Amino acid sequence: MRAILAPLGASGGVWVENPVAEPQVMVVAIVGEVGPDVRERIAEIAGADPLRVTTAERTEQQLMDIGAALDATPAGRAGWLTGWGVDITRDRVSVSVDPAAPASVEADLVASSGDVFSFTRQGPATVGTG
């Protein structure tokens, strides 16, 4: 699916709903308009498997680029961001913010990059010593 949509700049992601229960449904998120031939090709690949086509505002690559740019933000340079990841199912970038960071960090990121983030407050992962 990604191989069909990515060259068109239309891949919002592919995932499986209900991965451990029935019915398992393949979800394909499309950004923008694609022709009926593209939708038919996606349906052909899915075959008899349940398929749901949905829309997304941003491509997977756009979400990755937004996440990768976080290090260059004031919060990133200050070390207040403890991690990030792309959440294609919600069309967002999930960001972990250090609990000691100023209360304005989340609002500042939204103001500079738009409402594309979901936030949690947690410190960096630590490794046990034994």
The first five atom37 places (N, CA, C, CB, O) and aatype in JSON, in Angstrom:
{
  "aatype": [12, 1, 0, 9, 10, 0, 14, 10, 7, 0, 15, 7, 7, 19, 17, 19, 6, 2, 14, 19, 0, 6, 14, 5, 19, 12, 19, 19, 0, 9, 19, 7, 6, 19, 7, 14, 3, 19, 1, 6, 1, 9, 0, 6, 9, 0, 7, 0, 3, 14, 10, 1, 19, 16, 16, 0, 6, 1, 16, 6, 5, 5, 10, 12, 3, 9, 7, 0, 0, 10, 3, 0, 16, 14, 0, 7, 1, 0, 7, 17, 10, 16, 7, 17, 7, 19, 3, 9, 16, 1, 3, 1, 19, 15, 19, 15, 19, 3, 14, 0, 0, 14, 0, 15, 19, 6, 0, 3, 10, 19, 0, 15, 15, 7, 3, 19, 13, 15, 13, 16, 1, 5, 7, 14, 0, 16, 19, 7, 16, 7],
  "atom_mask": [
    [1, 1, 1, 1, 1],
    [1, 1, 1, 1, 1],
    [1, 1, 1, 1, 1],
    [1, 1, 1, 1, 1],
    [1, 1, 1, 1, 1],
    [1, 1, 1, 1, 1],
    [1, 1, 1, 1, 1],
    [1, 1, 1, 1, 1],
    [1, 1, 1, 0, 1],
    [1, 1, 1, 1, 1],
    [1, 1, 1, 1, 1],
    [1, 1, 1, 0, 1],
    [1, 1, 1, 0, 1],
    [1, 1, 1, 1, 1],
    [1, 1, 1, 1, 1],
    [1, 1, 1, 1, 1],
    [1, 1, 1, 1, 1],
    [1, 1, 1, 1, 1],
    [1, 1, 1, 1, 1],
    [1, 1, 1, 1, 1],
    [1, 1, 1, 1, 1],
    [1, 1, 1, 1, 1],
    [1, 1, 1, 1, 1],
    [1, 1, 1, 1, 1],
    [1, 1, 1, 1, 1],
    [1, 1, 1, 1, 1],
    [1, 1, 1, 1, 1],
    [1, 1, 1, 1, 1],
    [1, 1, 1, 1, 1],
    [1, 1, 1, 1, 1],
    [1, 1, 1, 1, 1],
    [1, 1, 1, 0, 1],
    [1, 1, 1, 1, 1],
    [1, 1, 1, 1, 1],
    [1, 1, 1, 0, 1],
    [1, 1, 1, 1, 1],
    [1, 1, 1, 1, 1],
    [1, 1, 1, 1, 1],
    [1, 1, 1, 1, 1],
    [1, 1, 1, 1, 1],
    [1, 1, 1, 1, 1],
    [1, 1, 1, 1, 1],
    [1, 1, 1, 1, 1],
    [1, 1, 1, 1, 1],
    [1, 1, 1, 1, 1],
    [1, 1, 1, 1, 1],
    [1, 1, 1, 0, 1],
    [1, 1, 1, 1, 1],
    [1, 1, 1, 1, 1],
    [1, 1, 1, 1, 1],
    [1, 1, 1, 1, 1],
    [1, 1, 1, 1, 1],
    [1, 1, 1, 1, 1],
    [1, 1, 1, 1, 1],
    [1, 1, 1, 1, 1],
    [1, 1, 1, 1, 1],
    [1, 1, 1, 1, 1],
    [1, 1, 1, 1, 1],
    [1, 1, 1, 1, 1],
    [1, 1, 1, 1, 1],
    [1, 1, 1, 1, 1],
    [1, 1, 1, 1, 1],
    [1, 1, 1, 1, 1],
    [1, 1, 1, 1, 1],
    [1, 1, 1, 1, 1],
    [1, 1, 1, 1, 1],
    [1, 1, 1, 0, 1],
    [1, 1, 1, 1, 1],
    [1, 1, 1, 1, 1],
    [1, 1, 1, 1, 1],
    [1, 1, 1, 1, 1],
    [1, 1, 1, 1, 1],
    [1, 1, 1, 1, 1],
    [1, 1, 1, 1, 1],
    [1, 1, 1, 1, 1],
    [1, 1, 1, 0, 1],
    [1, 1, 1, 1, 1],
    [1, 1, 1, 1, 1],
    [1, 1, 1, 0, 1],
    [1, 1, 1, 1, 1],
    [1, 1, 1, 1, 1],
    [1, 1, 1, 1, 1],
    [1, 1, 1, 0, 1],
    [1, 1, 1, 1, 1],
    [1, 1, 1, 0, 1],
    [1, 1, 1, 1, 1],
    [1, 1, 1, 1, 1],
    [1, 1, 1, 1, 1],
    [1, 1, 1, 1, 1],
    [1, 1, 1, 1, 1],
    [1, 1, 1, 1, 1],
    [1, 1, 1, 1, 1],
    [1, 1, 1, 1, 1],
    [1, 1, 1, 1, 1],
    [1, 1, 1, 1, 1],
    [1, 1, 1, 1, 1],
    [1, 1, 1, 1, 1],
    [1, 1, 1, 1, 1],
    [1, 1, 1, 1, 1],
    [1, 1, 1, 1, 1],
    [1, 1, 1, 1, 1],
    [1, 1, 1, 1, 1],
    [1, 1, 1, 1, 1],
    [1, 1, 1, 1, 1],
    [1, 1, 1, 1, 1],
    [1, 1, 1, 1, 1],
    [1, 1, 1, 1, 1],
    [1, 1, 1, 1, 1],
    [1, 1, 1, 1, 1],
    [1, 1, 1, 1, 1],
    [1, 1, 1, 1, 1],
    [1, 1, 1, 1, 1],
    [1, 1, 1, 1, 1],
    [1, 1, 1, 0, 1],
    [1, 1, 1, 1, 1],
    [1, 1, 1, 1, 1],
    [1, 1, 1, 1, 1],
    [1, 1, 1, 1, 1],
    [1, 1, 1, 1, 1],
    [1, 1, 1, 1, 1],
    [1, 1, 1, 1, 1],
    [1, 1, 1, 1, 1],
    [1, 1, 1, 0, 1],
    [1, 1, 1, 1, 1],
    [1, 1, 1, 1, 1],
    [1, 1, 1, 1, 1],
    [1, 1, 1, 1, 1],
    [1, 1, 1, 0, 1],
    [1, 1, 1, 1, 1],
    [1, 1, 1, 0, 1]
  ],
  "atom_positions": [
    [[0.82, -1.18, 0.0], [0.0, 0.0, 0.0], [0.87, 1.26, 0.0], [-0.93, -0.01, 1.2], [0.64, 2.19, -0.77]],
    [[1.87, 1.25, 0.89], [2.76, 2.43, 0.94], [3.47, 2.63, -0.39], [3.79, 2.28, 2.08], [3.68, 3.76, -0.82]],
    [[3.85, 1.52, -1.03], [4.57, 1.61, -2.3], [3.72, 2.28, -3.38], [5.01, 0.23, -2.77], [4.25, 2.9, -4.3]],
    [[2.42, 2.15, -3.26], [1.52, 2.79, -4.22], [1.32, 4.26, -3.87], [0.16, 2.06, -4.26], [1.35, 5.12, -4.76]],
    [[1.12, 4.55, -2.59], [0.75, 5.9, -2.17], [1.93, 6.84, -1.96], [-0.03, 5.81, -0.91], [1.81, 8.03, -2.25]],
    [[3.05, 6.34, -1.46], [4.19, 7.22, -1.14], [4.68, 8.01, -2.34], [5.34, 6.39, -0.58], [4.91, 9.22, -2.21]],
    [[4.85, 7.4, -3.53], [5.31, 8.2, -4.67], [4.33, 9.31, -5.07], [5.55, 7.3, -5.86], [4.71, 10.29, -5.7]],
    [[3.07, 9.14, -4.69], [2.05, 10.15, -4.99], [1.98, 11.22, -3.91], [0.69, 9.49, -5.15], [1.23, 12.18, -4.03]],
    [[2.78, 11.05, -2.84], [2.71, 11.97, -1.7], [1.39, 11.83, -0.97], [0.0, 0.0, 0.0], [0.88, 12.8, -0.42]],
    [[0.85, 10.61, -0.96], [-0.5, 10.41, -0.42], [-0.56, 9.39, 0.7], [-1.41, 9.98, -1.52], [-1.65, 9.03, 1.14]],
    [[0.59, 8.9, 1.19], [0.57, 7.86, 2.21], [0.45, 8.44, 3.61], [1.83, 7.01, 2.12], [1.4, 9.01, 4.15]],
    [[-0.74, 8.29, 4.19], [-0.96, 8.72, 5.56], [-0.71, 7.6, 6.55], [0.0, 0.0, 0.0], [-0.74, 7.82, 7.76]],
    [[-0.45, 6.39, 6.04], [-0.14, 5.26, 6.9], [-1.01, 4.05, 6.61], [0.0, 0.0, 0.0], [-2.08, 4.16, 6.01]],
    [[-0.52, 2.91, 7.05], [-1.24, 1.65, 6.93], [-1.1, 0.94, 8.27], [-0.68, 0.76, 5.75], [0.01, 0.83, 8.8]],
    [[-2.21, 0.47, 8.83], [-2.16, -0.25, 10.09], [-3.31, -1.24, 10.16], [-2.21, 0.73, 11.28], [-4.2, -1.24, 9.31]],
    [[-3.29, -2.07, 11.18], [-4.34, -3.07, 11.38], [-5.11, -2.71, 12.64], [-3.74, -4.5, 11.49], [-4.54, -2.55, 13.72]],
    [[-6.43, -2.58, 12.5], [-7.29, -2.42, 13.67], [-7.57, -3.8, 14.24], [-8.63, -1.67, 13.3], [-7.66, -4.77, 13.5]],
    [[-7.71, -3.88, 15.53], [-7.98, -5.15, 16.22], [-6.91, -6.19, 15.91], [-9.36, -5.68, 15.81], [-7.24, -7.3, 15.48]],
    [[-5.63, -5.88, 16.13], [-4.58, -6.82, 15.75], [-4.62, -8.15, 16.49], [-3.25, -6.19, 15.97], [-4.03, -9.12, 16.02]],
    [[-5.29, -8.22, 17.63], [-5.32, -9.48, 18.38], [-6.73, -10.06, 18.49], [-4.75, -9.27, 19.77], [-6.93, -11.06, 19.17]],
    [[-7.7, -9.45, 17.83], [-9.07, -9.94, 17.9], [-9.69, -9.89, 16.51], [-9.92, -9.11, 18.91], [-9.16, -9.25, 15.61]],
    [[-10.8, -10.56, 16.35], [-11.52, -10.54, 15.07], [-12.6, -9.47, 15.12], [-12.12, -11.92, 14.75], [-13.14, -9.25, 16.21]],
    [[-12.95, -8.82, 14.07], [-12.29, -8.93, 12.78], [-11.07, -8.01, 12.73], [-13.27, -8.58, 11.65], [-11.09, -6.91, 13.27]],
    [[-10.04, -8.47, 12.09], [-8.86, -7.63, 11.86], [-9.1, -6.86, 10.56], [-7.54, -8.49, 11.8], [-9.4, -7.45, 9.53]],
    [[-8.96, -5.55, 10.64], [-9.26, -4.7, 9.5], [-8.01, -3.91, 9.13], [-10.44, -3.75, 9.8], [-7.43, -3.24, 9.98]],
    [[-7.6, -4.0, 7.87], [-6.48, -3.19, 7.4], [-7.02, -1.79, 7.1], [-5.8, -3.82, 6.13], [-8.02, -1.63, 6.41]],
    [[-6.33, -0.79, 7.65], [-6.72, 0.6, 7.43], [-5.64, 1.26, 6.59], [-6.93, 1.35, 8.79], [-4.45, 1.16, 6.89]],
    [[-6.07, 1.94, 5.55], [-5.15, 2.69, 4.68], [-5.58, 4.15, 4.72], [-5.16, 2.12, 3.21], [-6.7, 4.48, 4.35]],
    [[-4.68, 5.02, 5.18], [-4.97, 6.45, 5.25], [-4.38, 7.14, 4.02], [-4.4, 7.08, 6.55], [-3.2, 6.97, 3.7]],
    [[-5.21, 7.91, 3.36], [-4.8, 8.6, 2.14], [-4.84, 10.11, 2.4], [-5.71, 8.22, 0.93], [-5.79, 10.62, 2.99]],
    [[-3.79, 10.8, 1.95], [-3.71, 12.25, 2.06], [-4.04, 12.83, 0.69], [-2.29, 12.72, 2.55], [-3.42, 12.49, -0.31]],
    [[-5.02, 13.71, 0.66], [-5.39, 14.34, -0.6], [-6.23, 13.44, -1.48], [0.0, 0.0, 0.0], [-6.77, 12.42, -1.03]],
    [[-6.34, 13.82, -2.72], [-7.15, 13.08, -3.69], [-6.29, 12.11, -4.48], [-7.88, 14.05, -4.64], [-5.18, 12.44, -4.91]],
    [[-6.8, 10.91, -4.66], [-6.17, 9.94, -5.55], [-7.25, 9.44, -6.49], [-5.49, 8.75, -4.75], [-8.44, 9.46, -6.17]],
    [[-6.83, 9.0, -7.64], [-7.79, 8.53, -8.63], [-8.41, 7.2, -8.27], [0.0, 0.0, 0.0], [-7.91, 6.48, -7.4]],
    [[-9.51, 6.86, -8.94], [-10.17, 5.59, -8.68], [-9.27, 4.4, -8.98], [-11.44, 5.49, -9.49], [-9.41, 3.34, -8.36]],
    [[-8.35, 4.57, -9.93], [-7.43, 3.47, -10.24], [-6.54, 3.14, -9.05], [-6.56, 3.83, -11.45], [-6.21, 1.97, -8.83]],
    [[-6.15, 4.14, -8.28], [-5.32, 3.91, -7.09], [-6.14, 3.18, -6.03], [-4.76, 5.25, -6.53], [-5.65, 2.23, -5.41]],
    [[-7.35, 3.62, -5.81], [-8.23, 2.95, -4.83], [-8.51, 1.51, -5.24], [-9.56, 3.73, -4.69], [-8.55, 0.62, -4.4]],
    [[-8.69, 1.27, -6.54], [-8.92, -0.09, -7.03], [-7.7, -0.96, -6.78], [-9.27, -0.08, -8.53], [-7.82, -2.12, -6.38]],
    [[-6.53, -0.41, -7.02], [-5.28, -1.17, -6.8], [-5.13, -1.55, -5.32], [-4.04, -0.35, -7.27], [-4.73, -2.66, -5.0]],
    [[-5.46, -0.63, -4.44], [-5.4, -0.9, -3.0], [-6.37, -2.02, -2.64], [-5.72, 0.38, -2.18], [-6.03, -2.93, -1.89]],
    [[-7.58, -1.95, -3.19], [-8.57, -3.0, -2.92], [-8.11, -4.35, -3.46], [-9.93, -2.62, -3.53], [-8.35, -5.38, -2.83]],
    [[-7.46, -4.35, -4.62], [-6.94, -5.6, -5.2], [-5.9, -6.22, -4.28], [-6.34, -5.34, -6.59], [-5.9, -7.43, -4.06]],
    [[-5.01, -5.4, -3.76], [-3.96, -5.91, -2.88], [-4.56, -6.47, -1.6], [-2.94, -4.79, -2.54], [-4.13, -7.51, -1.12]],
    [[-5.57, -5.8, -1.07], [-6.2, -6.27, 0.16], [-6.94, -7.59, -0.08], [-7.18, -5.22, 0.7], [-7.05, -8.4, 0.83]],
    [[-7.42, -7.8, -1.28], [-8.13, -9.04, -1.59], [-9.41, -9.15, -0.78], [0.0, 0.0, 0.0], [-10.18, -8.2, -0.68]],
    [[-9.61, -10.33, -0.2], [-10.83, -10.6, 0.57], [-10.73, -10.08, 1.99], [-11.11, -12.09, 0.59], [-11.72, -10.08, 2.72]],
    [[-9.56, -9.63, 2.4], [-9.39, -9.14, 3.76], [-10.2, -7.86, 3.97], [-7.9, -8.89, 4.07], [-10.31, -7.04, 3.05]],
    [[-10.76, -7.68, 5.17], [-11.49, -6.44, 5.45], [-10.56, -5.23, 5.29], [-12.1, -6.47, 6.87], [-9.41, -5.25, 5.74]],
    [[-11.07, -4.2, 4.66], [-10.27, -3.0, 4.35], [-11.11, -1.77, 4.64], [-9.79, -3.01, 2.87], [-12.3, -1.71, 4.32]],
    [[-10.47, -0.78, 5.26], [-11.1, 0.53, 5.46], [-10.15, 1.59, 4.95], [-11.48, 0.77, 6.96], [-8.99, 1.65, 5.37]],
    [[-10.63, 2.42, 4.05], [-9.83, 3.53, 3.54], [-10.32, 4.79, 4.24], [-9.94, 3.67, 1.97], [-11.52, 5.06, 4.28]],
    [[-9.39, 5.55, 4.79], [-9.72, 6.77, 5.5], [-8.83, 7.9, 4.99], [-9.55, 6.58, 7.04], [-7.96, 7.66, 4.15]],
    [[-9.04, 9.1, 5.48], [-8.22, 10.23, 5.05], [-7.34, 10.69, 6.21], [-9.1, 11.39, 4.55], [-7.65, 10.47, 7.38]],
    [[-6.25, 11.32, 5.86], [-5.33, 11.91, 6.84], [-4.95, 13.3, 6.33], [-4.05, 11.01, 7.06], [-4.98, 13.56, 5.13]],
    [[-4.6, 14.17, 7.25], [-4.18, 15.53, 6.87], [-2.72, 15.56, 6.43], [-4.38, 16.49, 8.02], [-2.34, 16.34, 5.56]],
    [[-1.9, 14.68, 7.05], [-0.46, 14.72, 6.81], [0.04, 13.35, 6.4], [0.28, 15.21, 8.06], [-0.49, 12.32, 6.82]],
    [[1.08, 13.34, 5.57], [1.7, 12.08, 5.2], [2.59, 11.59, 6.34], [2.52, 12.23, 3.89], [2.96, 12.34, 7.24]],
    [[2.92, 10.3, 6.28], [3.86, 9.75, 7.26], [5.16, 10.53, 7.24], [4.12, 8.26, 6.99], [5.74, 10.82, 8.29]],
    [[5.63, 10.88, 6.04], [6.89, 11.61, 5.92], [6.79, 12.99, 6.54], [7.3, 11.72, 4.45], [7.74, 13.44, 7.19]],
    [[5.67, 13.67, 6.35], [5.5, 14.98, 6.98], [5.55, 14.86, 8.5], [4.17, 15.62, 6.55], [6.18, 15.69, 9.17]],
    [[4.91, 13.84, 9.05], [4.95, 13.63, 10.5], [6.37, 13.34, 10.96], [4.01, 12.48, 10.9], [6.81, 13.86, 11.99]],
    [[7.09, 12.51, 10.21], [8.49, 12.21, 10.56], [9.34, 13.48, 10.53], [9.08, 11.15, 9.6], [10.17, 13.7, 11.41]],
    [[9.13, 14.32, 9.52], [9.9, 15.56, 9.41], [9.6, 16.51, 10.57], [9.59, 16.26, 8.07], [10.51, 17.16, 11.09]],
    [[8.33, 16.59, 10.97], [7.96, 17.43, 12.12], [8.66, 16.92, 13.37], [6.42, 17.44, 12.32], [9.22, 17.71, 14.14]],
    [[8.63, 15.61, 13.59], [9.3, 15.04, 14.76], [10.79, 15.27, 14.73], [0.0, 0.0, 0.0], [11.39, 15.62, 15.74]],
    [[11.4, 15.07, 13.56], [12.85, 15.23, 13.45], [13.28, 16.68, 13.71], [13.33, 14.79, 12.07], [14.4, 16.92, 14.15]],
    [[12.39, 17.63, 13.43], [12.72, 19.04, 13.64], [12.61, 19.47, 15.1], [11.81, 19.91, 12.79], [13.0, 20.59, 15.45]],
    [[12.09, 18.6, 15.96], [11.9, 18.98, 17.36], [13.22, 19.31, 18.07], [11.2, 17.88, 18.1], [13.24, 20.17, 18.95]],
    [[14.3, 18.64, 17.72], [15.58, 18.91, 18.37], [16.03, 20.36, 18.18], [16.65, 17.97, 17.83], [16.74, 20.9, 19.02]],
    [[15.61, 20.97, 17.09], [16.04, 22.35, 16.79], [15.14, 23.4, 17.45], [16.06, 22.57, 15.29], [15.43, 24.59, 17.35]],
    [[14.06, 22.98, 18.1], [13.18, 23.94, 18.78], [13.83, 24.39, 20.09], [11.78, 23.31, 19.05], [14.73, 23.71, 20.59]],
    [[13.39, 25.51, 20.64], [13.94, 25.92, 21.94], [13.8, 24.83, 23.01], [13.25, 27.2, 22.42], [14.72, 24.62, 23.8]],
    [[12.66, 24.14, 23.04], [12.48, 23.07, 24.04], [13.43, 21.91, 23.78], [11.02, 22.56, 24.02], [13.95, 21.3, 24.72]],
    [[13.66, 21.6, 22.52], [14.6, 20.53, 22.18], [16.02, 20.89, 22.55], [0.0, 0.0, 0.0], [16.75, 20.08, 23.11]],
    [[16.42, 22.12, 22.23], [17.78, 22.56, 22.55], [18.0, 22.63, 24.06], [18.06, 23.94, 21.93], [19.12, 22.42, 24.53]],
    [[16.94, 22.92, 24.81], [17.06, 23.0, 26.27], [17.03, 21.62, 26.92], [15.93, 23.86, 26.84], [17.25, 21.49, 28.13]],
    [[16.75, 20.58, 26.13], [16.71, 19.23, 26.69], [15.4, 18.87, 27.36], [0.0, 0.0, 0.0], [15.34, 17.9, 28.12]],
    [[14.34, 19.64, 27.1], [13.05, 19.38, 27.76], [12.26, 18.26, 27.09], [12.23, 20.63, 27.77], [11.31, 17.75, 27.68]],
    [[12.63, 17.88, 25.88], [11.89, 16.83, 25.17], [12.61, 15.5, 25.37], [11.76, 17.16, 23.64], [13.8, 15.38, 25.07]],
    [[11.9, 14.52, 25.89], [12.54, 13.24, 26.23], [12.29, 12.16, 25.19], [12.05, 12.76, 27.58], [12.83, 11.06, 25.29]],
    [[11.48, 12.45, 24.2], [11.24, 11.48, 23.13], [10.08, 11.91, 22.25], [0.0, 0.0, 0.0], [9.28, 12.77, 22.63]],
    [[9.99, 11.29, 21.08], [8.88, 11.54, 20.18], [8.69, 10.34, 19.28], [9.11, 12.83, 19.35], [9.6, 9.53, 19.1]],
    [[7.51, 10.24, 18.72], [7.21, 9.17, 17.78], [6.01, 9.57, 16.93], [0.0, 0.0, 0.0], [5.21, 10.41, 17.32]],
    [[5.9, 8.94, 15.79], [4.79, 9.21, 14.88], [3.63, 8.28, 15.23], [5.22, 9.02, 13.4], [3.81, 7.07, 15.37]],
    [[2.45, 8.85, 15.37], [1.22, 8.09, 15.62], [0.35, 8.22, 14.38], [0.48, 8.61, 16.91], [-0.47, 9.14, 14.29]],
    [[0.52, 7.3, 13.42], [-0.23, 7.4, 12.17], [-1.72, 7.16, 12.38], [0.32, 6.41, 11.16], [-2.53, 7.64, 11.58]],
    [[-2.09, 6.43, 13.42], [-3.51, 6.15, 13.64], [-4.28, 7.4, 14.06], [-3.68, 5.07, 14.7], [-5.49, 7.48, 13.86]],
    [[-3.58, 8.36, 14.63], [-4.22, 9.62, 15.04], [-3.71, 10.82, 14.24], [-3.99, 9.87, 16.52], [-4.13, 11.95, 14.49]],
    [[-2.8, 10.57, 13.27], [-2.27, 11.63, 12.41], [-1.57, 12.71, 13.24], [-3.39, 12.25, 11.57], [-1.78, 13.9, 13.03]],
    [[-0.74, 12.25, 14.19], [-0.09, 13.17, 15.13], [1.34, 12.73, 15.4], [-0.89, 13.24, 16.45], [1.75, 11.62, 15.07]],
    [[2.09, 13.64, 16.01], [3.41, 13.34, 16.54], [3.27, 13.33, 18.06], [4.51, 14.4, 16.06], [2.89, 14.33, 18.66]],
    [[3.57, 12.19, 18.67], [3.51, 12.06, 20.13], [4.83, 12.53, 20.71], [3.19, 10.59, 20.57], [5.89, 12.07, 20.3]],
    [[4.77, 13.43, 21.67], [5.98, 14.03, 22.24], [5.97, 13.82, 23.75], [6.07, 15.54, 21.9], [4.97, 14.08, 24.42]],
    [[7.1, 13.34, 24.28], [7.28, 13.23, 25.72], [8.06, 14.44, 26.2], [8.03, 11.9, 26.11], [9.11, 14.78, 25.64]],
    [[7.54, 15.09, 27.22], [8.15, 16.3, 27.78], [8.6, 15.99, 29.2], [7.16, 17.51, 27.74], [7.85, 15.39, 29.97]],
    [[9.8, 16.42, 29.54], [10.31, 16.22, 30.89], [9.36, 16.88, 31.89], [11.75, 16.81, 31.03], [8.94, 18.02, 31.68]],
    [[9.01, 16.18, 32.98], [8.11, 16.76, 33.97], [8.61, 18.08, 34.56], [7.88, 15.78, 35.09], [7.81, 18.9, 35.01]],
    [[9.92, 18.3, 34.56], [10.48, 19.53, 35.11], [10.47, 20.7, 34.12], [11.9, 19.28, 35.58], [10.86, 21.81, 34.47]],
    [[10.03, 20.45, 32.9], [10.03, 21.51, 31.88], [9.0, 22.58, 32.22], [9.73, 20.91, 30.48], [8.02, 22.3, 32.91]],
    [[9.22, 23.8, 31.75], [8.25, 24.86, 31.98], [6.87, 24.47, 31.44], [8.72, 26.17, 31.32], [6.76, 23.72, 30.47]],
    [[5.84, 24.97, 32.08], [4.46, 24.64, 31.7], [4.12, 25.09, 30.29], [3.49, 25.27, 32.68], [3.16, 24.59, 29.69]],
    [[4.88, 26.01, 29.74], [4.59, 26.58, 28.43], [5.13, 25.76, 27.26], [5.13, 27.96, 28.35], [4.86, 26.1, 26.1]],
    [[5.89, 24.7, 27.52], [6.55, 23.96, 26.45], [5.56, 23.47, 25.4], [7.32, 22.77, 27.02], [5.76, 23.68, 24.2]],
    [[4.49, 22.82, 25.84], [3.52, 22.28, 24.89], [2.88, 23.38, 24.05], [2.45, 21.49, 25.63], [2.79, 23.26, 22.83]],
    [[2.44, 24.44, 24.7], [1.8, 25.55, 23.98], [2.77, 26.2, 23.0], [1.27, 26.6, 24.97], [2.37, 26.6, 21.91]],
    [[4.04, 26.32, 23.39], [5.03, 26.91, 22.49], [5.23, 26.05, 21.25], [6.37, 27.08, 23.23], [5.35, 26.57, 20.14]],
    [[5.26, 24.72, 21.42], [5.42, 23.83, 20.27], [4.21, 23.91, 19.34], [5.63, 22.38, 20.73], [4.37, 23.95, 18.11]],
    [[3.02, 23.94, 19.91], [1.81, 24.06, 19.09], [1.8, 25.4, 18.36], [0.54, 23.91, 19.97], [1.42, 25.46, 17.19]],
    [[2.21, 26.47, 19.04], [2.24, 27.79, 18.41], [3.22, 27.84, 17.25], [2.6, 28.86, 19.44], [2.98, 28.53, 16.26]],
    [[4.33, 27.11, 17.35], [5.34, 27.17, 16.3], [5.1, 26.17, 15.18], [6.7, 26.94, 16.9], [5.52, 26.42, 14.04]],
    [[4.45, 25.04, 15.46], [4.32, 23.99, 14.44], [2.89, 23.6, 14.13], [5.07, 22.78, 14.89], [2.66, 22.82, 13.21]],
    [[1.93, 24.12, 14.86], [0.53, 23.76, 14.62], [0.06, 22.66, 15.55], [0.0, 0.0, 0.0], [0.83, 22.09, 16.32]],
    [[-1.22, 22.39, 15.46], [-1.86, 21.41, 16.34], [-1.67, 20.01, 15.76], [-3.36, 21.73, 16.52], [-2.62, 19.39, 15.29]],
    [[-0.45, 19.53, 15.82], [-0.11, 18.22, 15.26], [0.42, 17.28, 16.35], [0.93, 18.37, 14.15], [0.75, 16.13, 16.07]],
    [[0.5, 17.78, 17.58], [1.14, 17.03, 18.66], [0.14, 16.47, 19.67], [2.13, 17.9, 19.38], [-0.93, 17.03, 19.88]],
    [[0.52, 15.35, 20.27], [-0.1, 14.9, 21.51], [1.06, 14.8, 22.5], [-0.88, 13.5, 21.35], [2.17, 14.4, 22.13]],
    [[0.81, 15.15, 23.74], [1.89, 15.27, 24.73], [1.67, 14.36, 25.93], [2.02, 16.7, 25.19], [0.54, 14.09, 26.34]],
    [[2.79, 13.9, 26.48], [2.81, 13.27, 27.79], [3.97, 13.91, 28.54], [2.97, 11.69, 27.71], [4.93, 14.38, 27.94]],
    [[3.87, 13.93, 29.84], [4.97, 14.43, 30.68], [5.63, 13.23, 31.34], [4.46, 15.46, 31.76], [5.06, 12.63, 32.25]],
    [[6.82, 12.9, 30.88], [7.58, 11.82, 31.51], [9.06, 12.03, 31.26], [7.13, 10.43, 30.98], [9.47, 12.58, 30.24]],
    [[9.85, 11.59, 32.22], [11.29, 11.73, 32.12], [11.88, 10.73, 31.15], [0.0, 0.0, 0.0], [11.18, 9.85, 30.65]],
    [[13.16, 10.87, 30.87], [13.83, 9.93, 29.97], [13.87, 8.53, 30.58], [15.25, 10.41, 29.65], [13.87, 8.36, 31.8]],
    [[13.91, 7.55, 29.7], [14.01, 6.16, 30.16], [15.35, 5.95, 30.85], [13.85, 5.16, 28.97], [16.37, 6.5, 30.44]],
    [[15.33, 5.16, 31.9], [16.57, 4.85, 32.61], [16.83, 3.36, 32.52], [16.51, 5.32, 34.09], [15.9, 2.56, 32.41]],
    [[18.08, 3.01, 32.58], [18.48, 1.61, 32.51], [18.93, 1.17, 33.89], [19.61, 1.39, 31.45], [19.73, 1.85, 34.54]],
    [[18.41, 0.06, 34.34], [18.8, -0.46, 35.65], [20.25, -0.91, 35.65], [0.0, 0.0, 0.0], [20.81, -1.28, 34.62]],
    [[20.86, -0.87, 36.82], [22.27, -1.26, 36.93], [22.42, -2.64, 37.55], [23.04, -0.24, 37.76], [23.54, -3.07, 37.84]],
    [[21.35, -3.32, 37.75], [21.54, -4.68, 38.22], [20.72, -5.01, 39.35], [0.0, 0.0, 0.0], [20.78, -6.14, 39.84]]
  ]
}
